[in-house]
């Protein structure tokens, strides 16, 4: 039986997407403006990437830096436009100032997704109570993944949390797949794989020359090889 894990790569444009797929990425997270940690890409960008590759695409729904929802109507409109363009999978996650999940904002956006699959992104790493957040969101339609480093500081600091949460798989609030990303390096993989984690997310690691340069197919291939 294959021990292959899922590899998701951040793509900013069609050039990134083509290189990531060539390197063996299983799925792309589509964003713009990494200076703001990734915002919603233009509808036209999504269309160009969709035309360029044939692997699944998860599109970020986030209009402001940070984890506040901002104008929810703008997020809902963006979701509607992207779905009309053919988007079927999404990434989102909003917190209140006290670190609790902004359930009203999340529910409003999820209602527009109408059953599409989605990832709750690294807002979980800023939550006041990770366990309570998971249980609060557990029954929302389409939620199948948490993107997390285990800590706001990144995977190196979050390893104990990631391993502990992996051990709770199947408990209430722990049914969604754990997708590990945020300062992830190849050296982290043995511990994470031993814990049963089978999904990984890379951004900067796919760009050895920095965010000013496109994704490197060779860098993605090195991760793909390590995860196969």
Secondary structure, 3 states (H helix, E strand, C coil): CCCCCEEEEEECCHHHHHHHHHHCCCEEEECECHHHCCECCCHHHHHHHHHHCCCEEEEECCCCCCCCCCCHHHHHHHHHHHHHCCCCEEEECCECCCCCECHHHHHHHHHHHCCCEEEECHHHHHCCCHHHHHHHHCCCCCEEEEEECCCCCCHHHHHHHHHHHHCCCCCCCCCCEEEECCCCCHHHHHHHHHCCCCEEEECHHHCCCCCCCCCCHHHHHHHHHHHC
